[in-house]
Amino acid sequence: MWDGTEQGIGLAGLALRLLQREPPREPVLAPGAYLPGSLVRCVAALARSERTPDPAALASLCLKYAYAYVYPDRVGEDVPLAEITRLCGCFVRRRGGCLALEGQDALRRLLLHHGFALQMLLDLPKTVHLLTALLDCASLVRPEPTFLGFDFGAGTGILLLGQYLLARRLGHAAPCLHGVEHLPHVAARADALLTCLGVGRVLAGDATTSAIYNNLPQGAVSCLSNETLPSRGRRLYKEPFARINAALFGAMGARLGGTVFLPGAVWVVDGGGRSWLRLAPENAFAGDGAGKPARLYRMADVELAGRRFPADKVGEAYADLLAPPWRAALGRRW
């Protein structure tokens, strides 16, 4: 009689195997496009103004950063693309499981607990687009003796790393960069990695309240990123973008006159498509139209480096960076 086991696997384990699916087998990035070297070396190369930050290099940076976020003790290693692809596969199958996750309970817990932050990072086409737009803003950064940058809703800290590259490429040897992330365990992990890289700090806190701004460095702000936006068609209040800006401009408005923002502006529309609002630094990313506040409008478009894109088209020009099977698996930022 069958005793409910198969080579030591119990009934519960066999049931879980029914949920397993294998992730794509192809390398997540074309092998010829993958930048060799460690994350540390990659950051140093892209921080030099003479190095063109091409999309493939930025995609490589994101993959190496994601790997170091999960395995911080390997930040100085040249991790093969096959290992990073394996991690991406584990990530996309973190709920249903796959063979590579069998017996990897600690890894699976980490991927689940940090899933939202990693999902934002690993949507490579969109992340590369955002980093490209950030670096394209170099000519807009006002010349100051210091570079002070903030990122609200910092997640893994990838946009803070983008600000670091921007500052270094402008000649700032030691920019002052701080992020705020509301999930303490996500903030702690990003802070440890960015501190190790010498990039900046991430604080755990609520950027929708005025108190957090008392703990941030003073001075004119060079750059500020905040991508806490809902997907296209959803009401703006579904994410904290509007609330963060209300607190931010209330606490630091006088210091934001020459700041470069990412996104540069956000377009929202009412449910009938008749009334549009452009939320931008000049109106504190707020406004009222058709008798109701902007937070009740629906997310539509964003402006990145002076160009307007429907929110669901961000990253579209960079989709070919990913092997086709990975595009749907990882493309879920907004």
PyMOL commands that set and color helices and strands:
alter all, ss='L'
color gray80, all
select helices_A, chain A and resi 11-17+31-33+39-46+55-70+72-74+81-92+99-101+105-113+115-122+124-135+138-140+158-169+184-197+210-215+236-238+241-255+281-283+294-296+311-313+316-321+324-330
alter helices_A, ss='H'
color red, helices_A
select strands_A, chain A and resi 148-152+176-181+201-204+223-226+260-262+265-269+276-279+288-289+292-293+298-304+307-310
alter strands_A, ss='S'
color yellow, strands_A
deselect
rebuild
show_as cartoon
